[in-house]
Amino acid sequence: MLSMRRPPSIIQFTKILGSLAKTNHFSTAISLFQQLQARGIAPDLFILSIVINCCCGMGRMTLAFSVLAKIFRMDYQPDTVTLNTLVKGLFLCGSVEKAVRFHDRVLAHGFHFNQVTYGTLINGLCKTGHTSAAIQMLRKIPRYGIAPNVFMYSAIIDTLCKDTLVSQAFHLFSEMLAKRISPNVITYSSLIFGLCLEGQYKEAIDLLSDMVLRNITPNVYTYNTLIDGLCKEGKIKDAKSVLAVMAKHGVKPDVVTYNSLMDGYCLVNQVNRAKYIFNTMAQISVLPNVQSYSIMINGFCKSKMVDEALNLFEEMHRKNLVPNTVTYSTLIDGLSKSKRISRALELLIEMHHRGQPANVVLLN
């Protein structure tokens, strides 16, 4: 196309660059854009916006802003999508303060953002530990004619719950309901996680029931959060009740569900029940992972069933599953307590050869 005596319309070049951007071939798109520039073919706003998207996708924010400057020099006006892309790109590069400053500067120049931008800003602030700033942003945006939505509230609620600020999270939850903003599965899952962190399991189960009453279907993550919390407290009976509800609503348990149950049984010294779950997982098309094996090896070692633990460790090798530091440390500790020091030392050497950090102490 470039070599033709009369190059095609700029629209044809736009289609090619757009297709490359959609398939994440960012560097190729930027390279072709530079060839256009070298041939003196003036890009339009669409091409410049595509290039900004590619720059942000590659983390080349300096180049992205130089393209934005070119947009202004050519008397084009960037649209909200382009501005959103730049905000998201800054967050992906970890430039939180730059993203907020960019928002303030653009706003001061009379440009407007939409719900997507503020959702990106609030989510980015939360993910980088700036929860207070995210809440302030949530309070400000009605002045800009933007209504807070479930995505913004859920991002803040999730962070508050992970920081064990559960009462603040529920305050925002109540505010959502008062504003007739319907919570979604992410909102509820975050609150259930927070309640489990605080050991408020009855409240977490009640919230799960409330979720179902509101016709919001819990997903596997929601159930796993509750099952894992109950198992860590040794409340296996309650965890199995939640599992029954999960099956009733047609949500299929995954490897995380079964790992939690096995861990729970090992915690209450019922390693044979954990072993039964482990042995039946493959029959229901759920393949055990490294964590599954580590849980069982830990359970066997605590029950002084070191040979069983070693058998599982060898099985991991046969299945090309790479043991992690937890697997090695647990087994080395179990072997040491069983006075099998030479085997423990062999594993320690193997661990070193695999590049695993040896942070265990052999007991004699």
Summary of the structure (lengths in Angstrom):
residues: 364
radius of gyration: 27.2
end to end distance: 75.9
largest distance: 83.9
contacts: 1146
relative contact order: 0.04
helix: 72%
strand: 0%
